[in-house]
């Protein structure tokens, strides 16, 4: 509760984001709005036709009634068809437009620096893509079509009332000004309350997510009650904020109701006055009074809906923050990304991709210094290393020496404080294209709930015979339709690593990185992995990080990392001899 002013009040980026979302559909949306207004105007104009017929004819004859019925039938039929087309097609286009915001946000979040995910709670990110997006989708779909129908009704009533007598514009204009004043008086309070609700939803979601992830440790520590109490406390804070929103909406609605009653009184007095002067007949007076009730309801609904759209704008604002956040250095958005947010787009680099293709595949690290934002001292200090195509390099060192940070640097997962990493000394290579040269197998495996085929071929690029061949190479004898649970819970550690190795074979990248890939796996799986490295991947450049020294005994060179620096580099026997001597 630091600031009661929402960021999007003084920023046009939210509205720019909405414009870009609707941009492909602007012509169709404009046509539909015109069509929708025509349909609502015809629907309401029926009442005036009836009123004029009654006022102009002292008697209702069968011929008059028949003529009215036919005329009203065709007008109603046309208006219903037009309004139906507007509601259905407009709602669909709105859904497509809002989905583009979700997709564009996903394209960017997937290219955020790892430091972003290190500092952001999972629940906060989840809330953006679930609750905030849900608010946007819920209000910018069918409800937006309903909101426009209310606007059409208000404009149509004003036009028809003016056609009956221009004086009726005065009380409606006066009411519109008062309604707007009531909205402005309540808007900031409602915005602030709804913004609080959006912000307070994330902590309880984050706590629940963390509780699920740490369920085993919580049970072992007998801490169930503490975690439940904290969730209930966070949830109560959220519910209190929600109740405040309901209270302020009730006050706002009551004020609108009072103004609606005043408008009815004004129009009623004016109708009696005009009828007394024989300017209006009973039919038109009844239409005016009926329209007054409808217009007050429509005006009230308009401002209530207008107020609720602030909740959707808050959701757009929160996703817009992600849309315009910095990406990884040198990251390029895919061709599907079309929102102009100041980031590099793939189409800007389409003509240079072939020129950037690596010829030799020489990997060079030059004076790499890396310090994480949570640490005082650098984790890596002036690391320089050159790896030739086909080299088999082993990385050794004590726990915390910087081995994994070295791999992170090679993959450019964190920005360097100093130095750079190149392939063939190419400094113009985009991040995506650079990473295409690597296939990584680490101890942290990645699996989705679904079939083995879907997990093996995440992009759906390979035929089944190619997938089966890759599985046979790593001796996995499971059918491609074998169901894999979330996080691969129904697979052993060895199976996970071997399937990850099969992915590596499919990618066929020139450089293969194994980051503690043999940790926690059984001897048989380790043997299969080692044999695959010596056969199927023998012509690839290999960078192997391992605690088990037997894994790196067949490397060409060893690099010993100690306290973030290269302490020794050379033939395996020489480095291992000194390393073992210093380890005891």
WOPERA-V149270 format. One record per pair of residues at least 6 apart in sequence whose C-alpha atoms are under 8 Angstrom apart, sorted by the first residue. I is the first residue (numbers start at 1). GAP is how many residues later the second one is. D is the distance in Angstrom with one decimal. If there is no record, write none. Layout:
BEGIN
i:I gap:GAP d:D
i:I gap:GAP d:D
END
This chain:
BEGIN
i:1 gap:195 d:7.6
i:4 gap:184 d:7.9
i:4 gap:188 d:5.8
i:5 gap:183 d:7.6
i:5 gap:187 d:7.1
i:6 gap:185 d:7.5
i:6 gap:186 d:7.1
i:6 gap:189 d:7.6
i:7 gap:310 d:7.9
i:8 gap:6 d:6.4
i:8 gap:306 d:8.0
i:8 gap:309 d:6.4
i:13 gap:307 d:7.4
i:14 gap:299 d:7.4
i:14 gap:302 d:6.4
i:14 gap:303 d:5.6
i:14 gap:306 d:6.4
i:17 gap:84 d:7.7
i:17 gap:299 d:8.0
i:17 gap:303 d:7.1
i:17 gap:322 d:7.7
i:18 gap:298 d:7.9
i:20 gap:319 d:6.2
i:20 gap:320 d:8.0
i:21 gap:76 d:4.9
i:21 gap:77 d:6.5
i:21 gap:79 d:5.9
i:21 gap:80 d:6.2
i:21 gap:318 d:7.8
i:22 gap:72 d:7.5
i:22 gap:75 d:5.2
i:22 gap:76 d:8.0
i:25 gap:68 d:6.9
i:25 gap:72 d:7.8
i:29 gap:61 d:6.6
i:29 gap:64 d:7.6
i:32 gap:54 d:5.6
i:32 gap:57 d:7.9
i:32 gap:58 d:6.7
i:33 gap:53 d:7.3
i:33 gap:115 d:7.8
i:35 gap:47 d:6.4
i:35 gap:48 d:7.5
i:35 gap:51 d:6.7
i:36 gap:46 d:6.4
i:36 gap:47 d:5.3
i:36 gap:50 d:5.3
i:36 gap:51 d:7.8
i:36 gap:113 d:7.2
i:36 gap:116 d:7.6
i:37 gap:112 d:7.4
i:37 gap:115 d:5.2
i:37 gap:116 d:8.0
i:37 gap:119 d:8.0
i:38 gap:41 d:7.5
i:38 gap:44 d:7.7
i:39 gap:39 d:7.3
i:39 gap:40 d:4.2
i:39 gap:41 d:6.8
i:39 gap:42 d:7.9
i:39 gap:43 d:5.2
i:39 gap:44 d:5.1
i:40 gap:39 d:6.6
i:40 gap:43 d:6.7
i:40 gap:109 d:7.1
i:40 gap:112 d:6.3
i:40 gap:113 d:6.3
i:40 gap:116 d:7.4
i:41 gap:111 d:7.2
i:41 gap:112 d:7.1
i:41 gap:115 d:5.3
i:42 gap:33 d:6.5
i:42 gap:34 d:7.3
i:42 gap:37 d:5.8
i:43 gap:32 d:7.2
i:43 gap:33 d:6.0
i:43 gap:36 d:5.7
i:43 gap:37 d:7.7
i:44 gap:109 d:7.7
i:44 gap:112 d:7.2
i:44 gap:113 d:7.5
i:45 gap:115 d:7.1
i:46 gap:26 d:6.4
i:46 gap:29 d:7.5
i:46 gap:30 d:7.8
i:47 gap:240 d:6.6
i:48 gap:112 d:7.7
i:48 gap:236 d:7.1
i:48 gap:239 d:6.8
i:50 gap:18 d:7.4
i:50 gap:233 d:7.8
i:51 gap:232 d:4.4
i:51 gap:233 d:5.2
i:51 gap:235 d:8.0
i:51 gap:236 d:6.8
i:52 gap:231 d:6.9
i:52 gap:232 d:6.9
i:54 gap:6 d:7.5
i:54 gap:229 d:6.0
i:55 gap:226 d:5.7
i:55 gap:227 d:7.0
i:55 gap:228 d:5.8
i:55 gap:229 d:7.5
i:86 gap:59 d:7.7
i:87 gap:55 d:7.2
i:87 gap:58 d:5.7
i:87 gap:59 d:7.6
i:90 gap:52 d:8.0
i:90 gap:55 d:6.5
i:91 gap:49 d:7.9
i:91 gap:50 d:4.9
i:91 gap:51 d:4.9
i:91 gap:53 d:7.4
i:91 gap:54 d:6.1
i:92 gap:49 d:7.1
i:94 gap:46 d:6.1
i:94 gap:47 d:5.2
i:94 gap:48 d:8.0
i:95 gap:42 d:6.7
i:95 gap:45 d:7.1
i:95 gap:46 d:5.3
i:98 gap:38 d:7.2
i:98 gap:39 d:6.2
i:98 gap:42 d:7.2
i:99 gap:38 d:7.9
i:101 gap:218 d:7.9
i:102 gap:27 d:7.4
i:102 gap:31 d:7.2
i:104 gap:219 d:7.1
i:104 gap:233 d:5.9
i:104 gap:234 d:7.7
i:104 gap:235 d:7.0
i:105 gap:214 d:6.8
i:105 gap:215 d:7.8
i:105 gap:217 d:6.4
i:105 gap:218 d:5.2
i:107 gap:226 d:6.8
i:107 gap:227 d:7.5
i:107 gap:230 d:7.0
i:108 gap:214 d:7.3
i:108 gap:215 d:6.3
i:108 gap:219 d:6.8
i:108 gap:225 d:7.1
i:109 gap:213 d:6.8
i:109 gap:214 d:7.7
i:109 gap:218 d:7.8
i:111 gap:216 d:5.6
i:111 gap:217 d:6.1
i:111 gap:220 d:6.7
i:111 gap:222 d:8.0
i:112 gap:214 d:6.9
i:112 gap:215 d:4.6
i:112 gap:216 d:5.4
i:113 gap:214 d:6.1
i:113 gap:215 d:4.7
i:113 gap:300 d:6.8
i:113 gap:301 d:6.6
i:114 gap:299 d:6.3
i:114 gap:300 d:6.5
i:115 gap:258 d:8.0
i:115 gap:299 d:7.1
i:121 gap:85 d:6.3
i:122 gap:84 d:5.8
i:122 gap:87 d:7.3
i:123 gap:79 d:5.4
i:123 gap:80 d:6.6
i:123 gap:81 d:7.7
i:123 gap:82 d:4.9
i:123 gap:83 d:3.4
i:123 gap:84 d:7.2
i:123 gap:86 d:6.5
i:124 gap:78 d:4.8
i:124 gap:79 d:7.0
i:124 gap:81 d:7.5
i:124 gap:82 d:6.4
i:126 gap:76 d:7.8
i:126 gap:79 d:7.8
i:127 gap:74 d:7.2
i:127 gap:75 d:5.6
i:127 gap:78 d:7.2
i:128 gap:187 d:7.6
i:128 gap:190 d:6.8
i:128 gap:191 d:6.4
i:129 gap:190 d:7.9
i:131 gap:67 d:7.9
i:132 gap:66 d:7.2
i:132 gap:180 d:7.6
i:132 gap:182 d:7.7
i:132 gap:183 d:4.4
i:132 gap:184 d:7.5
i:132 gap:186 d:7.3
i:132 gap:187 d:7.6
i:133 gap:182 d:6.2
i:133 gap:183 d:7.6
i:133 gap:186 d:7.7
i:135 gap:176 d:6.8
i:135 gap:177 d:5.3
i:135 gap:180 d:6.4
i:136 gap:175 d:7.8
i:136 gap:176 d:4.5
i:136 gap:177 d:7.3
i:136 gap:179 d:5.9
i:136 gap:180 d:6.7
i:139 gap:170 d:6.7
i:139 gap:173 d:6.4
i:140 gap:172 d:7.6
i:147 gap:155 d:6.7
i:147 gap:158 d:6.7
i:150 gap:148 d:5.8
i:150 gap:149 d:7.8
i:150 gap:151 d:7.3
i:150 gap:152 d:6.2
i:151 gap:147 d:7.8
i:151 gap:151 d:6.9
i:153 gap:142 d:7.6
i:153 gap:145 d:7.1
i:154 gap:141 d:6.1
i:154 gap:144 d:6.4
i:154 gap:145 d:6.9
i:157 gap:134 d:6.6
i:157 gap:138 d:6.8
i:158 gap:11 d:6.6
i:158 gap:14 d:7.5
i:161 gap:7 d:6.0
i:161 gap:8 d:7.0
i:161 gap:127 d:6.8
i:162 gap:6 d:6.3
i:162 gap:7 d:6.1
i:164 gap:120 d:7.3
i:168 gap:99 d:7.0
i:168 gap:102 d:7.7
i:171 gap:92 d:6.6
i:171 gap:95 d:6.5
i:171 gap:96 d:6.8
i:172 gap:91 d:7.2
i:175 gap:84 d:7.1
i:175 gap:85 d:7.9
i:175 gap:88 d:6.4
i:176 gap:123 d:7.6
i:178 gap:81 d:7.6
i:179 gap:77 d:6.7
i:179 gap:80 d:7.3
i:179 gap:120 d:7.6
i:179 gap:121 d:7.8
i:179 gap:124 d:7.4
i:180 gap:123 d:7.7
i:182 gap:70 d:7.4
i:182 gap:73 d:7.2
i:182 gap:74 d:7.4
i:183 gap:69 d:7.6
i:183 gap:120 d:6.7
i:183 gap:124 d:7.4
i:186 gap:62 d:7.8
i:186 gap:66 d:6.6
i:187 gap:120 d:6.7
i:189 gap:59 d:7.7
i:190 gap:55 d:6.6
i:190 gap:58 d:6.6
i:190 gap:59 d:7.4
i:190 gap:117 d:7.6
i:191 gap:119 d:6.3
i:191 gap:120 d:7.2
i:193 gap:48 d:6.8
i:193 gap:49 d:7.8
i:193 gap:51 d:6.9
i:193 gap:52 d:5.7
i:194 gap:48 d:7.8
i:194 gap:51 d:6.5
i:194 gap:116 d:8.0
i:194 gap:117 d:6.1
i:194 gap:120 d:7.9
i:195 gap:116 d:7.4
i:195 gap:119 d:6.4
i:196 gap:45 d:6.8
i:197 gap:41 d:6.3
i:197 gap:44 d:5.7
i:197 gap:45 d:6.1
i:198 gap:116 d:7.9
i:198 gap:117 d:7.9
i:200 gap:34 d:8.0
i:200 gap:37 d:7.3
i:200 gap:38 d:5.4
i:200 gap:41 d:8.0
i:201 gap:34 d:7.9
i:201 gap:37 d:6.1
i:203 gap:31 d:6.8
i:204 gap:27 d:6.0
i:204 gap:30 d:5.4
i:204 gap:31 d:5.9
i:207 gap:24 d:6.6
i:208 gap:23 d:7.0
i:211 gap:7 d:7.7
i:211 gap:16 d:7.2
i:218 gap:6 d:6.1
i:253 gap:47 d:7.6
i:253 gap:51 d:7.2
i:256 gap:44 d:5.8
i:257 gap:43 d:7.2
i:260 gap:33 d:7.9
i:260 gap:36 d:4.9
i:260 gap:37 d:7.3
i:260 gap:40 d:7.5
i:261 gap:35 d:7.9
i:263 gap:29 d:7.3
i:263 gap:33 d:7.2
i:264 gap:25 d:7.3
i:264 gap:28 d:5.9
i:264 gap:29 d:6.7
i:264 gap:32 d:7.7
i:267 gap:21 d:7.6
i:267 gap:22 d:7.0
i:267 gap:25 d:7.0
i:268 gap:21 d:6.6
i:271 gap:9 d:7.7
i:271 gap:14 d:5.9
i:271 gap:17 d:7.6
i:271 gap:18 d:8.0
i:274 gap:6 d:5.8
i:275 gap:6 d:6.2
i:275 gap:7 d:7.5
i:275 gap:10 d:7.5
i:323 gap:18 d:7.0
i:324 gap:17 d:5.8
i:324 gap:18 d:7.5
i:326 gap:17 d:7.9
i:327 gap:16 d:7.7
i:328 gap:85 d:7.9
i:328 gap:87 d:7.9
i:329 gap:86 d:7.1
i:329 gap:102 d:7.6
i:330 gap:100 d:5.5
i:330 gap:101 d:5.2
i:331 gap:13 d:7.3
i:331 gap:99 d:6.3
i:331 gap:100 d:5.0
i:331 gap:101 d:6.6
i:332 gap:11 d:7.3
i:332 gap:12 d:5.1
i:332 gap:13 d:5.5
i:332 gap:14 d:5.7
i:332 gap:98 d:6.7
i:332 gap:99 d:7.0
i:332 gap:100 d:7.0
i:333 gap:10 d:7.3
i:333 gap:11 d:6.2
i:333 gap:12 d:4.8
i:333 gap:13 d:5.6
i:334 gap:11 d:6.5
i:334 gap:12 d:5.2
i:334 gap:13 d:8.0
i:335 gap:10 d:6.8
i:335 gap:11 d:5.4
i:335 gap:12 d:6.1
i:337 gap:8 d:7.3
i:338 gap:7 d:7.9
i:353 gap:80 d:8.0
i:356 gap:70 d:7.3
i:356 gap:72 d:7.5
i:356 gap:73 d:6.0
i:358 gap:65 d:6.9
i:358 gap:66 d:6.5
i:359 gap:65 d:7.4
i:360 gap:29 d:6.8
i:360 gap:64 d:6.5
i:361 gap:27 d:7.2
i:361 gap:28 d:5.7
i:361 gap:62 d:5.8
i:361 gap:63 d:5.8
i:361 gap:149 d:7.3
i:362 gap:24 d:7.2
i:362 gap:25 d:6.0
i:362 gap:26 d:5.0
i:362 gap:27 d:5.8
i:362 gap:60 d:8.0
i:362 gap:61 d:5.4
i:362 gap:62 d:5.0
i:362 gap:63 d:7.9
i:363 gap:23 d:5.8
i:363 gap:24 d:5.1
i:363 gap:25 d:6.6
i:363 gap:26 d:7.9
i:363 gap:58 d:7.4
i:363 gap:59 d:5.9
i:363 gap:60 d:4.7
i:363 gap:61 d:6.6
i:364 gap:20 d:7.6
i:364 gap:21 d:5.9
i:364 gap:22 d:4.4
i:364 gap:23 d:6.4
i:364 gap:57 d:5.7
i:364 gap:58 d:5.2
i:364 gap:59 d:6.3
i:364 gap:60 d:7.6
i:364 gap:61 d:7.3
i:365 gap:18 d:6.9
i:365 gap:19 d:5.0
i:365 gap:20 d:4.9
i:365 gap:21 d:6.2
i:365 gap:45 d:7.7
i:365 gap:54 d:7.7
i:365 gap:55 d:6.2
i:365 gap:56 d:4.6
i:365 gap:57 d:6.7
i:366 gap:16 d:7.6
i:366 gap:17 d:6.6
i:366 gap:18 d:4.6
i:366 gap:19 d:6.7
i:366 gap:53 d:5.4
i:366 gap:54 d:5.6
i:366 gap:55 d:6.3
i:367 gap:14 d:7.5
i:367 gap:15 d:4.1
i:367 gap:16 d:4.9
i:367 gap:17 d:5.0
i:367 gap:51 d:6.7
i:367 gap:52 d:4.7
i:367 gap:53 d:7.1
i:368 gap:12 d:6.9
i:368 gap:13 d:6.4
i:368 gap:14 d:4.8
i:368 gap:15 d:4.7
i:368 gap:16 d:6.5
i:368 gap:41 d:7.9
i:368 gap:48 d:6.7
i:368 gap:49 d:7.6
i:368 gap:50 d:5.6
i:368 gap:51 d:4.5
i:368 gap:52 d:6.1
i:368 gap:53 d:7.8
i:369 gap:9 d:6.7
i:369 gap:10 d:7.5
i:369 gap:11 d:5.0
i:369 gap:12 d:4.5
i:369 gap:13 d:5.1
i:369 gap:14 d:6.7
i:369 gap:47 d:6.0
i:369 gap:48 d:5.5
i:369 gap:49 d:5.0
i:369 gap:50 d:6.5
i:370 gap:8 d:5.5
i:370 gap:9 d:5.7
i:370 gap:10 d:5.0
i:370 gap:11 d:6.8
i:370 gap:39 d:7.8
i:370 gap:44 d:7.9
i:370 gap:45 d:7.4
i:370 gap:46 d:5.0
i:370 gap:47 d:5.4
i:370 gap:48 d:7.1
i:371 gap:6 d:6.5
i:371 gap:7 d:4.0
i:371 gap:8 d:5.4
i:371 gap:9 d:7.0
i:371 gap:45 d:7.5
i:371 gap:46 d:6.7
i:372 gap:6 d:7.1
i:372 gap:7 d:7.3
i:378 gap:186 d:7.6
i:379 gap:22 d:7.9
i:379 gap:23 d:6.1
i:379 gap:26 d:7.3
i:379 gap:184 d:7.3
i:379 gap:185 d:5.2
i:380 gap:22 d:6.4
i:380 gap:25 d:7.3
i:380 gap:26 d:7.3
i:380 gap:183 d:7.6
i:380 gap:184 d:4.0
i:380 gap:185 d:6.1
i:381 gap:183 d:5.5
i:381 gap:184 d:5.5
i:382 gap:36 d:7.9
i:382 gap:37 d:7.7
i:382 gap:183 d:7.0
i:383 gap:182 d:6.2
i:383 gap:183 d:6.6
i:387 gap:6 d:7.9
i:388 gap:153 d:7.5
i:389 gap:121 d:7.9
i:389 gap:151 d:7.2
i:389 gap:152 d:5.5
i:390 gap:148 d:7.8
i:390 gap:149 d:5.6
i:390 gap:150 d:5.1
i:390 gap:151 d:4.2
i:390 gap:152 d:7.2
i:391 gap:149 d:7.6
i:391 gap:150 d:5.0
i:391 gap:151 d:6.3
i:391 gap:165 d:6.6
i:392 gap:149 d:5.9
i:392 gap:150 d:4.6
i:392 gap:151 d:6.1
i:392 gap:152 d:7.7
i:392 gap:163 d:5.0
i:392 gap:164 d:5.2
i:392 gap:165 d:6.8
i:393 gap:149 d:6.0
i:393 gap:150 d:4.9
i:393 gap:151 d:6.2
i:393 gap:162 d:5.6
i:393 gap:163 d:6.0
i:393 gap:164 d:5.1
i:393 gap:165 d:5.8
i:393 gap:166 d:7.3
i:394 gap:149 d:5.9
i:394 gap:150 d:4.8
i:394 gap:151 d:6.0
i:394 gap:152 d:7.7
i:394 gap:158 d:5.5
i:394 gap:161 d:5.9
i:394 gap:162 d:7.8
i:394 gap:163 d:6.3
i:394 gap:164 d:4.6
i:394 gap:165 d:6.1
i:395 gap:8 d:6.8
i:395 gap:148 d:7.3
i:395 gap:149 d:6.0
i:395 gap:150 d:4.7
i:395 gap:151 d:6.9
i:395 gap:163 d:5.9
i:395 gap:164 d:4.9
i:395 gap:165 d:6.1
i:395 gap:166 d:7.2
i:396 gap:7 d:7.1
i:396 gap:149 d:6.3
i:396 gap:150 d:6.5
i:396 gap:151 d:7.0
i:396 gap:162 d:7.2
i:396 gap:163 d:6.3
i:396 gap:164 d:5.0
i:396 gap:165 d:6.2
i:397 gap:6 d:6.8
i:397 gap:150 d:7.9
i:397 gap:163 d:5.6
i:397 gap:164 d:5.1
i:397 gap:165 d:6.0
i:398 gap:163 d:7.9
i:398 gap:164 d:7.1
i:400 gap:163 d:7.6
i:401 gap:160 d:6.1
i:401 gap:161 d:5.0
i:401 gap:162 d:4.7
i:401 gap:163 d:5.6
i:402 gap:159 d:6.6
i:402 gap:160 d:7.2
i:402 gap:161 d:6.7
i:402 gap:162 d:5.1
i:402 gap:163 d:8.0
i:403 gap:142 d:7.1
i:403 gap:158 d:6.6
i:404 gap:111 d:7.1
i:404 gap:141 d:7.9
i:407 gap:108 d:7.5
i:408 gap:6 d:6.8
i:409 gap:6 d:8.0
i:409 gap:7 d:7.6
i:409 gap:12 d:7.7
i:410 gap:11 d:6.5
i:411 gap:24 d:6.7
i:412 gap:9 d:7.9
i:423 gap:11 d:7.7
i:436 gap:73 d:6.7
i:437 gap:72 d:5.0
i:437 gap:73 d:5.7
i:437 gap:74 d:6.0
i:438 gap:71 d:5.3
i:438 gap:72 d:6.5
i:438 gap:73 d:4.9
i:438 gap:74 d:5.7
i:438 gap:75 d:7.1
i:439 gap:65 d:5.3
i:439 gap:68 d:6.7
i:439 gap:69 d:7.6
i:439 gap:70 d:5.8
i:439 gap:72 d:6.4
i:439 gap:73 d:4.9
i:439 gap:74 d:6.2
i:440 gap:64 d:6.8
i:440 gap:72 d:5.9
i:440 gap:73 d:4.7
i:440 gap:74 d:6.0
i:440 gap:75 d:7.5
i:441 gap:56 d:7.2
i:441 gap:59 d:6.0
i:441 gap:60 d:6.3
i:441 gap:63 d:7.2
i:441 gap:71 d:7.9
i:441 gap:72 d:6.2
i:441 gap:73 d:4.9
i:441 gap:74 d:6.3
i:441 gap:76 d:5.9
i:442 gap:55 d:7.8
i:442 gap:71 d:8.0
i:442 gap:72 d:5.7
i:442 gap:73 d:4.5
i:442 gap:74 d:5.8
i:442 gap:75 d:4.8
i:443 gap:54 d:7.4
i:443 gap:72 d:6.6
i:443 gap:73 d:5.5
i:443 gap:74 d:4.9
i:443 gap:75 d:7.3
i:443 gap:76 d:6.4
i:445 gap:42 d:8.0
i:445 gap:51 d:6.7
i:445 gap:52 d:7.1
i:445 gap:55 d:7.1
i:446 gap:41 d:6.4
i:446 gap:42 d:7.7
i:447 gap:8 d:6.2
i:447 gap:37 d:7.8
i:447 gap:38 d:7.9
i:447 gap:39 d:6.4
i:447 gap:40 d:4.8
i:447 gap:41 d:5.4
i:448 gap:7 d:6.3
i:448 gap:36 d:7.3
i:448 gap:37 d:7.0
i:448 gap:38 d:5.3
i:448 gap:39 d:6.0
i:448 gap:40 d:7.1
i:449 gap:34 d:7.5
i:449 gap:35 d:5.5
i:449 gap:36 d:4.7
i:449 gap:37 d:4.3
i:449 gap:38 d:7.2
i:449 gap:39 d:7.5
i:450 gap:33 d:5.6
i:450 gap:34 d:5.4
i:450 gap:35 d:6.7
i:450 gap:36 d:7.9
i:451 gap:29 d:6.7
i:451 gap:30 d:5.1
i:451 gap:31 d:5.4
i:451 gap:32 d:4.5
i:451 gap:33 d:5.7
i:452 gap:27 d:7.4
i:452 gap:28 d:5.1
i:452 gap:29 d:5.9
i:452 gap:30 d:5.4
i:452 gap:31 d:6.2
i:452 gap:32 d:6.2
i:453 gap:14 d:7.5
i:453 gap:27 d:4.8
i:453 gap:28 d:6.3
i:453 gap:29 d:7.9
i:454 gap:6 d:7.2
i:456 gap:11 d:7.5
i:456 gap:43 d:7.0
i:456 gap:44 d:7.7
i:456 gap:46 d:7.4
i:456 gap:47 d:5.8
i:457 gap:10 d:7.7
i:457 gap:46 d:7.2
i:464 gap:16 d:8.0
i:467 gap:39 d:7.6
i:468 gap:12 d:7.5
i:470 gap:32 d:5.3
i:470 gap:33 d:7.8
i:470 gap:35 d:6.5
i:470 gap:36 d:6.7
i:471 gap:6 d:7.1
i:471 gap:28 d:7.1
i:471 gap:31 d:5.9
i:473 gap:29 d:7.6
i:473 gap:59 d:7.4
i:473 gap:63 d:8.0
i:474 gap:24 d:5.9
i:474 gap:25 d:7.5
i:474 gap:27 d:7.3
i:474 gap:28 d:6.4
i:474 gap:54 d:6.4
i:474 gap:55 d:7.1
i:474 gap:58 d:6.9
i:475 gap:53 d:7.6
i:476 gap:19 d:7.3
i:476 gap:22 d:7.3
i:476 gap:23 d:7.4
i:484 gap:6 d:6.5
i:484 gap:7 d:7.6
i:488 gap:8 d:7.2
i:493 gap:27 d:6.7
i:493 gap:28 d:5.5
i:493 gap:29 d:7.8
i:494 gap:26 d:7.9
i:494 gap:27 d:4.9
i:494 gap:28 d:6.2
i:494 gap:31 d:5.3
i:494 gap:32 d:7.6
i:495 gap:30 d:7.5
i:497 gap:20 d:6.8
i:497 gap:21 d:7.9
i:497 gap:24 d:7.9
i:498 gap:27 d:7.1
i:498 gap:31 d:6.8
i:501 gap:28 d:7.5
i:504 gap:8 d:7.6
i:505 gap:31 d:7.8
i:505 gap:32 d:7.8
i:509 gap:31 d:7.9
i:510 gap:30 d:5.4
i:510 gap:31 d:6.2
i:511 gap:29 d:5.8
i:511 gap:30 d:4.6
i:511 gap:31 d:5.9
i:511 gap:32 d:7.7
i:512 gap:28 d:6.7
i:512 gap:29 d:6.0
i:512 gap:30 d:4.9
i:512 gap:31 d:6.3
i:513 gap:29 d:5.9
i:513 gap:30 d:4.8
i:513 gap:31 d:5.9
i:513 gap:32 d:8.0
i:514 gap:28 d:7.7
i:514 gap:29 d:6.3
i:514 gap:30 d:4.8
i:514 gap:31 d:6.0
i:515 gap:29 d:6.2
i:515 gap:30 d:4.8
i:515 gap:31 d:6.8
i:516 gap:28 d:7.6
i:516 gap:29 d:5.4
i:516 gap:30 d:4.8
i:516 gap:31 d:7.0
i:517 gap:28 d:7.8
i:517 gap:29 d:7.4
i:518 gap:8 d:5.9
i:518 gap:28 d:7.1
i:518 gap:30 d:7.9
i:518 gap:33 d:7.9
i:519 gap:27 d:7.6
i:519 gap:28 d:7.7
i:530 gap:21 d:7.3
i:544 gap:8 d:6.9
i:545 gap:7 d:8.0
i:546 gap:6 d:7.1
i:552 gap:6 d:7.9
i:553 gap:19 d:6.5
i:554 gap:18 d:7.8
i:555 gap:17 d:6.7
i:556 gap:15 d:6.5
i:556 gap:16 d:6.8
i:557 gap:12 d:7.0
i:557 gap:13 d:5.3
i:557 gap:14 d:4.8
i:557 gap:15 d:5.5
i:558 gap:11 d:5.6
i:558 gap:12 d:5.7
i:558 gap:13 d:6.2
i:558 gap:14 d:5.4
i:558 gap:17 d:6.5
i:559 gap:7 d:6.8
i:559 gap:8 d:7.9
i:559 gap:9 d:6.2
i:559 gap:10 d:4.5
i:559 gap:11 d:6.9
i:559 gap:16 d:7.9
i:560 gap:6 d:5.8
i:560 gap:7 d:5.6
i:560 gap:8 d:5.2
i:560 gap:9 d:6.1
i:560 gap:15 d:7.4
i:560 gap:19 d:7.7
i:561 gap:6 d:5.8
i:561 gap:7 d:7.4
i:568 gap:7 d:6.7
i:569 gap:6 d:6.7
END
